[in-house]
Amino acid sequence: MNLQRDSFLPSESVSLPMGSKSIDPKGSLIAISIIILWFLALALLLTWDLDYRHPLFLLGMLIQTHLYTGLFITAHDAMHGVVSRNKAINNALGWFCAILFSYNFYSRLYPKHHMHHRFVATDQDPDYHASHRFFPWYLSFITAYVNGWQIFLMAVTFNLLKLVFPTENLIFFWMLPAVLSTFQLFYFGTYLPHKGEHSNKHHAGSQRLNHVWAFLSCYFFGYHFEHHDSPGTPWWRLWRVKEAS
């Protein structure tokens, strides 16, 4: 079965799962909150007098990594049409979050992510690697989503920001967290849920019920079978699906 790239363009409507009648209006507020927190934390950390021995050094990197992951998760939810019931606002927030996440392009992410859901754990799944080995799979995952334009735009932005902010701060609080976030997203949101053999219909596993760890590790996407089973559920409600399963 062949899937054309235009089959899943953002302009198309996104169907909600059975039983979903509306999209919670809190979705837009939560998305905007993540964006604001990312900007505020970044502004603080880029202007901080960096001290490698200060607890804020490591804590700041971890916070920014987690907020970067939140940006991508928000873009992901927009791909499922659950950030806002207004399609234009939904896609605009998804597009903006994707751009903030190292110049990812929403229009490229959208069809690939829906291919993952439609052809999960097959050779047509861009998120899957048949070797089930971490590093080959991660390399395949990254090369499927990173392109030359992103690297070019990041390089230009870095050199412009160097005119205003210290280089060390940019490296540790803007660049490095973005890279670490890709590991966080891959490990908890792709590798752990899909490695090995799964006999269920979504070919996906799910972490044990632990809401605190599920949020800290990857915004509840360790509850991965639940996401595939209810793709119209936003990240901040996945814990309810887990409890009901």
N, C-alpha and C positions, 0 to 999 in steps of 0.2 A: 504494500500500500504506500503510495507516494504522497508526501505532504508538501504542498507548495508554500513558499515563504509567506505569500500574501494571505494564507489561510487564517492567520492570527494577527492581524494588524490592530493597533490600539483603537482605531476608529470603530471597530466592530463592538457590538454589545457583548458583555460577558454574562453568561447564564449563572444564576445562583443555584446552589444545591437544593434538592427537594426539601420543602419545609421552610425555606427562607423567603420571607415576604417583603423584607425591606432591609436597608443597610443602616446600621446604627450611626446616627449623626456624630457620635463621639469620635468616629474614625478620623475625620478631618482635624479635630482638635488635638488628638493624640499625635497625628502626623506632624502638625505644625509645632507641637511641643518638642518633638525630637529634633526638628530642624533648628529651633531656637536654642535648645540646650547644646547642640553641636556647635553652633556659632558662638555662644557665650563661653563655653569651655575652651574653644580654640582661641578666642580673643584673649582670655585670661592667660592661657599657657604660652601663647606666642609673645606676650609682653612680660612674662615672668622672668626675673633674674635667675636664670637656670643654675641650679645647684644639684649636682649628681648625688649628693649624700642626703638630700632632703627627701622625706617620704612622698612629697608631692610629685617628685620626678617619676617614680614608677607608677604611682596612683594615677597621675595625669595621663600617662600612656595607656593604662588599662581603661580609664574612663573614655578617652577618645576612641579607643578601639571598639568599645562597646557601643558608643554612639554612632560610629561609622557603620557598624553592623545594623544598628537601628535604621539608618538611612536606607540601606539596601533592603531590609525587611519591609520598610514602608513602600519602596518602589515595587517590591514583590507583591504586596497586598494590592497595590494599584493595578497590577497586571491581572489580578483576579476581580477587579472592579469593586473592592470592598472598603476603599478609603473614603469615598464619598458617593452618595447616590446621584450626584451631578457628574455626568461623564466628563465634562470639560475640567472640572475641579479635580476629579479623581486622576485624570491623565496628567494634568499640570503638576500636581504634587508628586506623582510618580516620576515624571520627567525631571523635575527639579532635584529630587532626592538621588536619582540615578546620576545626574551631572555632578552633584556634590561628591558622590562616591567615585572619585578619580575619573571623571568625565566618561562614565558609562552612558551609552545611548539607549534610551527607553525603547525606541523603535527596533533596536537590534535584540535587546533582552527579551522583549515580549514574545516573539514567535519561538525563540529557543526555549523559553521556560514552558510554554504550552506544549512544545514537542516533548519535553521531559515528562509532563503529566500524561500525555497521550500515548507515548511509546516507552514508558518507564522500564529501565533495565534491559533495553534492547540496543541494537546497533544504530538505531535512529534517535536514541536519547543522548543529547549533547552533554548531559551531566554524568554519564555512566562510562565506566571503563572495565572491560571484561577481565582484566588482570586482577582486580580487587586489591592491588598493592598501592599503598598510600602515595608514594612519590610519583610514580607514573600516572596515577589517577589525578593527583593534584596538578601535575604539569598539563595533562590533557584538559582539565577543567579550566585552568587559567588561560591557556592558549585559545580555548573556544570562545572566551569572552573578552580578552584584551587584544587591542589592535594598535597599529602604529599611530593613529590619530590621537588616541588617549595618551600614549607616551609623549608625543610631541606637545600636546596641550598641557600636560603636567609639567614638562620641562620648561615651557614658556612661563607658566604660572609661578613655578618655583623661582625662576630668575627675576621675575617682577616682584614677588613677595620679599626676596632677599634685599631689595632696596629699602624695605620698611622694617622688616623683622630680622632678628639674629638667625643666622644659618642653622645653628645647633637646635634652636627651638623649632624651626621648620622641619628639620629632619626627624626629631624625636616626637613631635606632637601633631604634625600634619602628614608627613610621608610614611613614617614607620607604622603608625596606627592603621593606616589604610592597608598596608601589606599584611599586618597581623590580623586584620579583620577578614581578609580573604581566607586565611587559615581557619579562623573561627567559623566562618560560614561553611567552608568546605568540610571541615572535620565533623562538626556537630549537625550540619544541615544536609550533608550529602553522603560523606564517607561512612560514618557510623550507621545511619539509617538504611543505606542501600548495599553495604558490603555483605558478602556471603549470600546464601540462598534463602529466599523467603517464599513460602508456599502460598501466601495470601494474594489477593487479587491486585494489590498495589505494589507487590514486590518490595515492601518496605518494613523496617522494624520500627520500634518505638522505645524510648527510654522508660525506665521505671518512674512511677508517679512520684515526683519531687518538684513541686512548683517553684521553689526558690532556685534550685539548680537549673531547672528548665529555662527560667527567665535569664539567669546570669550567663548560662552557656550559649544560648542562641535564641532568645525571645520566644521560648516555648517550641521551637522547631525541632527539638529532640523528640517531641510528640509527633513524629513524622507520618506514621500510618494515619493518624487522626487528621493531619493536614490533607493528605491525599484523599482520604475518605470524605472530607468536608472542606474542599478548597475555597468555598465561599465564606468560611469562618476567618475573621481577622486574627492576627497573631495574639492579640491580647484577650481573646476568648478561647484559644485552643485548650487551655487548662480545663474548661468546662466540658469540652468534647472528650478529653482524656478521662475525666471523672465519670462521664456517662458511659464510657465504653466497657 
